[in-house]
């Protein structure tokens, strides 16, 4: 089980445009403390596969959905952020025109 406020999600985009989620545990105590309010997270563009950073506000809704343009190819990614009851953060990126 993941510890509260001590996880980060990474996304790997597969050839068919779908994303695979992977959680990575943060062991740095200072980084875990700053995660309470929010922080910069990384997702992989559903179009070009390049990593992108975005700010996730953990004080907002536990389910957030918004469009974020890729910093590399400028195509729109539909970003879904889910924070489960144990404060594990999940980020999903889909091609907006297919969402």
GROMACS elastic network, one bead per residue, 0.5 to 0.9 nm:
[ bonds ]
;  ai    aj funct       b0    kb
    1    86     6  0.88062   500
    2     5     6  0.87188   500
    2     6     6  0.73719   500
    2     7     6  0.71258   500
    2    23     6  0.88781   500
    2    25     6  0.74611   500
    2    86     6  0.72736   500
    2    87     6  0.84942   500
    2    88     6  0.67183   500
    3     6     6  0.55768   500
    3     7     6  0.72932   500
    3    25     6  0.81330   500
    3    86     6  0.68555   500
    3    87     6  0.76985   500
    3    88     6  0.74829   500
    4     7     6  0.75259   500
    4    85     6  0.84384   500
    4    86     6  0.50136   500
    4    88     6  0.62964   500
    5     8     6  0.87868   500
    5    26     6  0.86596   500
    5    32     6  0.59492   500
    5    33     6  0.75894   500
    5    34     6  0.89724   500
    5    35     6  0.61164   500
    5    36     6  0.63231   500
    5    86     6  0.77118   500
    5    87     6  0.53140   500
    5    88     6  0.64944   500
    5    89     6  0.81688   500
    6    24     6  0.86345   500
    6    25     6  0.57890   500
    6    26     6  0.51006   500
    6    27     6  0.70995   500
    6    28     6  0.86210   500
    6    29     6  0.85779   500
    6    31     6  0.82754   500
    6    32     6  0.52697   500
    6    33     6  0.84682   500
    6    35     6  0.75192   500
    6    87     6  0.79133   500
    6    88     6  0.72757   500
    6    89     6  0.88733   500
    7    23     6  0.64765   500
    7    24     6  0.56943   500
    7    26     6  0.54005   500
    7    27     6  0.87079   500
    7    32     6  0.79683   500
    7    35     6  0.87165   500
    7    87     6  0.80474   500
    7    88     6  0.57304   500
    7    89     6  0.63915   500
    7    90     6  0.89422   500
    8    22     6  0.84977   500
    8    23     6  0.57127   500
    8    24     6  0.52410   500
    8    25     6  0.62873   500
    8    26     6  0.68848   500
    8    41     6  0.71327   500
    8    42     6  0.84891   500
    8    88     6  0.74896   500
    8    89     6  0.60443   500
    8    90     6  0.74977   500
    8    91     6  0.87739   500
    9    21     6  0.67396   500
    9    22     6  0.57399   500
    9    24     6  0.61049   500
    9    25     6  0.87102   500
    9    41     6  0.75652   500
    9    42     6  0.74769   500
    9    43     6  0.78132   500
    9    88     6  0.84399   500
    9    89     6  0.61715   500
    9    90     6  0.54052   500
    9    91     6  0.59927   500
    9    92     6  0.88185   500
   10    20     6  0.83940   500
   10    21     6  0.60799   500
   10    22     6  0.52076   500
   10    23     6  0.61502   500
   10    24     6  0.71891   500
   10    41     6  0.83389   500
   10    42     6  0.64404   500
   10    43     6  0.60303   500
   10    44     6  0.76324   500
   10    90     6  0.82237   500
   10    91     6  0.73704   500
   10    92     6  0.89042   500
   11    19     6  0.61006   500
   11    20     6  0.56460   500
   11    22     6  0.62362   500
   11    23     6  0.87191   500
   11    42     6  0.78883   500
   11    43     6  0.54738   500
   11    44     6  0.54989   500
   11    45     6  0.86461   500
   11    51     6  0.87051   500
   11    91     6  0.72440   500
   11    92     6  0.69971   500
   11    93     6  0.76570   500
   12    18     6  0.85729   500
   12    19     6  0.55976   500
   12    20     6  0.51538   500
   12    21     6  0.66604   500
   12    22     6  0.78021   500
   12    43     6  0.81875   500
   12    44     6  0.63098   500
   12    45     6  0.88558   500
   12    46     6  0.87514   500
   12    49     6  0.77310   500
   13    16     6  0.80749   500
   13    17     6  0.62001   500
   13    18     6  0.58565   500
   13    20     6  0.62185   500
   13    21     6  0.89377   500
   13    44     6  0.65823   500
   13    45     6  0.73798   500
   13    46     6  0.59652   500
   13    47     6  0.83407   500
   13    48     6  0.87748   500
   13    49     6  0.60876   500
   13    93     6  0.84978   500
   14    17     6  0.56659   500
   14    18     6  0.55949   500
   14    19     6  0.59520   500
   14    20     6  0.71503   500
   14    46     6  0.84231   500
   14    49     6  0.86013   500
   15    18     6  0.74136   500
   16    19     6  0.87369   500
   17    46     6  0.56874   500
   17    47     6  0.67810   500
   17    94     6  0.71873   500
   17    95     6  0.70755   500
   18    46     6  0.70174   500
   18    93     6  0.80277   500
   18    94     6  0.65672   500
   18    95     6  0.82892   500
   19    44     6  0.83003   500
   19    46     6  0.70466   500
   19    92     6  0.66838   500
   19    93     6  0.65066   500
   19    94     6  0.70429   500
   20    92     6  0.80540   500
   21    90     6  0.73595   500
   21    91     6  0.74171   500
   21    92     6  0.71681   500
   22    90     6  0.84182   500
   23    88     6  0.83569   500
   23    89     6  0.80741   500
   23    90     6  0.76161   500
   26    29     6  0.79473   500
   26    31     6  0.73103   500
   26    32     6  0.65872   500
   27    30     6  0.89390   500
   27    31     6  0.79892   500
   27    32     6  0.73943   500
   28    31     6  0.53700   500
   28    32     6  0.62650   500
   28    33     6  0.88151   500
   29    32     6  0.50616   500
   29    33     6  0.62324   500
   29    34     6  0.87788   500
   30    33     6  0.51358   500
   30    34     6  0.63654   500
   30    35     6  0.87080   500
   31    34     6  0.52174   500
   31    35     6  0.62817   500
   32    35     6  0.50653   500
   32    36     6  0.72074   500
   33    36     6  0.58222   500
   33    37     6  0.83469   500
   34    37     6  0.61618   500
   34    38     6  0.66911   500
   34    39     6  0.70359   500
   35    39     6  0.58481   500
   35    40     6  0.89696   500
   35    57     6  0.89482   500
   35    58     6  0.75034   500
   36    39     6  0.84153   500
   36    57     6  0.88165   500
   36    58     6  0.64333   500
   36    59     6  0.76746   500
   37    56     6  0.86450   500
   37    57     6  0.62611   500
   37    58     6  0.53555   500
   37    59     6  0.58257   500
   38    41     6  0.89093   500
   38    55     6  0.70188   500
   38    56     6  0.52952   500
   38    59     6  0.71307   500
   39    54     6  0.81212   500
   39    55     6  0.53413   500
   39    56     6  0.55251   500
   39    57     6  0.67530   500
   39    58     6  0.80440   500
   40    53     6  0.62371   500
   40    54     6  0.53877   500
   40    56     6  0.62485   500
   40    57     6  0.89695   500
   41    52     6  0.82998   500
   41    53     6  0.55397   500
   41    54     6  0.54496   500
   41    55     6  0.61078   500
   41    56     6  0.66891   500
   41    91     6  0.87077   500
   42    51     6  0.64048   500
   42    52     6  0.54656   500
   42    54     6  0.62951   500
   42    55     6  0.87055   500
   42    91     6  0.85372   500
   43    46     6  0.89087   500
   43    50     6  0.84158   500
   43    51     6  0.56888   500
   43    52     6  0.53895   500
   43    53     6  0.64000   500
   43    54     6  0.76752   500
   43    79     6  0.87316   500
   43    91     6  0.69719   500
   43    92     6  0.76194   500
   43    93     6  0.69528   500
   44    47     6  0.86473   500
   44    48     6  0.82173   500
   44    49     6  0.54180   500
   44    50     6  0.54411   500
   44    52     6  0.59320   500
   44    53     6  0.86812   500
   44    70     6  0.87946   500
   44    92     6  0.89057   500
   44    93     6  0.70836   500
   45    48     6  0.56837   500
   45    50     6  0.54195   500
   45    51     6  0.62487   500
   45    52     6  0.68044   500
   45    69     6  0.87124   500
   45    70     6  0.61831   500
   45    71     6  0.88489   500
   45    72     6  0.86957   500
   45    73     6  0.86161   500
   45    75     6  0.84687   500
   45    76     6  0.87320   500
   45    77     6  0.67359   500
   45    93     6  0.67436   500
   45    94     6  0.79574   500
   45    95     6  0.82216   500
   46    49     6  0.59127   500
   46    50     6  0.83788   500
   46    70     6  0.88701   500
   46    75     6  0.89167   500
   46    76     6  0.87855   500
   46    77     6  0.65105   500
   46    78     6  0.88184   500
   46    93     6  0.59132   500
   46    94     6  0.54019   500
   46    95     6  0.54381   500
   46    96     6  0.88189   500
   47    50     6  0.83113   500
   47    70     6  0.85109   500
   47    73     6  0.78791   500
   47    75     6  0.71374   500
   47    76     6  0.85444   500
   47    77     6  0.79372   500
   47    94     6  0.83023   500
   47    95     6  0.64787   500
   48    70     6  0.85267   500
   48    72     6  0.79552   500
   48    73     6  0.67201   500
   48    75     6  0.87128   500
   50    70     6  0.81523   500
   50    71     6  0.85554   500
   50    72     6  0.70569   500
   50    73     6  0.85983   500
   51    70     6  0.86027   500
   51    71     6  0.86562   500
   51    72     6  0.87480   500
   52    70     6  0.66774   500
   52    71     6  0.65017   500
   52    72     6  0.82408   500
   53    71     6  0.86284   500
   54    68     6  0.83701   500
   56    59     6  0.89424   500
   56    60     6  0.87447   500
   56    81     6  0.79217   500
   57    60     6  0.56787   500
   57    61     6  0.83882   500
   58    61     6  0.73778   500
   58    62     6  0.73693   500
   58    83     6  0.78269   500
   58    87     6  0.88126   500
   58    89     6  0.88373   500
   59    62     6  0.81542   500
   60    63     6  0.84032   500
   60    64     6  0.80028   500
   61    64     6  0.60954   500
   61    82     6  0.86736   500
   61    83     6  0.84223   500
   62    81     6  0.76247   500
   62    82     6  0.57277   500
   62    84     6  0.71019   500
   62    85     6  0.86727   500
   62    87     6  0.89008   500
   63    80     6  0.73116   500
   63    81     6  0.57344   500
   63    83     6  0.65201   500
   63    84     6  0.87591   500
   64    79     6  0.80191   500
   64    80     6  0.57349   500
   64    82     6  0.65299   500
   64    83     6  0.88434   500
   65    78     6  0.70863   500
   65    79     6  0.55604   500
   65    81     6  0.62484   500
   65    82     6  0.87370   500
   66    77     6  0.83531   500
   66    78     6  0.58804   500
   66    79     6  0.53666   500
   66    80     6  0.67262   500
   66    81     6  0.87042   500
   67    76     6  0.62174   500
   67    77     6  0.55598   500
   67    79     6  0.58148   500
   67    80     6  0.87687   500
   67    96     6  0.74578   500
   68    71     6  0.89451   500
   68    74     6  0.89228   500
   68    75     6  0.83647   500
   68    76     6  0.57334   500
   68    77     6  0.52873   500
   68    78     6  0.65185   500
   68    79     6  0.66960   500
   69    72     6  0.86535   500
   69    73     6  0.80834   500
   69    74     6  0.51290   500
   69    75     6  0.53313   500
   69    77     6  0.58959   500
   69    78     6  0.87008   500
   70    73     6  0.56177   500
   70    75     6  0.55329   500
   70    76     6  0.64055   500
   70    77     6  0.69106   500
   71    74     6  0.57179   500
   71    75     6  0.84684   500
   72    75     6  0.83595   500
   73    76     6  0.89455   500
   75    95     6  0.82111   500
   75    96     6  0.84529   500
   76    94     6  0.87291   500
   76    95     6  0.66688   500
   76    96     6  0.56754   500
   76    97     6  0.79184   500
   77    93     6  0.58799   500
   77    94     6  0.55471   500
   77    95     6  0.50697   500
   77    96     6  0.51100   500
   77    97     6  0.85001   500
   78    92     6  0.80091   500
   78    93     6  0.56319   500
   78    94     6  0.51578   500
   78    95     6  0.61275   500
   78    97     6  0.85917   500
   78    99     6  0.71271   500
   79    91     6  0.69211   500
   79    92     6  0.56979   500
   79    94     6  0.66670   500
   79    95     6  0.89874   500
   79    96     6  0.85832   500
   80    90     6  0.80069   500
   80    91     6  0.57436   500
   80    92     6  0.50960   500
   80    93     6  0.65538   500
   80    94     6  0.84273   500
   81    89     6  0.71300   500
   81    90     6  0.57142   500
   81    92     6  0.65576   500
   81    93     6  0.89936   500
   82    88     6  0.81382   500
   82    89     6  0.59283   500
   82    90     6  0.50928   500
   82    91     6  0.65374   500
   82    92     6  0.84607   500
   83    86     6  0.78379   500
   83    87     6  0.54494   500
   83    88     6  0.55197   500
   83    90     6  0.62704   500
   83    91     6  0.88573   500
   84    87     6  0.51961   500
   84    88     6  0.54325   500
   84    89     6  0.67488   500
   84    90     6  0.80690   500
   85    88     6  0.74027   500
   86    89     6  0.89275   500
   93    96     6  0.85864   500
   94    97     6  0.85669   500
   94    98     6  0.73670   500
   94    99     6  0.64263   500
   95    98     6  0.54242   500
   95    99     6  0.62508   500
   96    99     6  0.50684   500
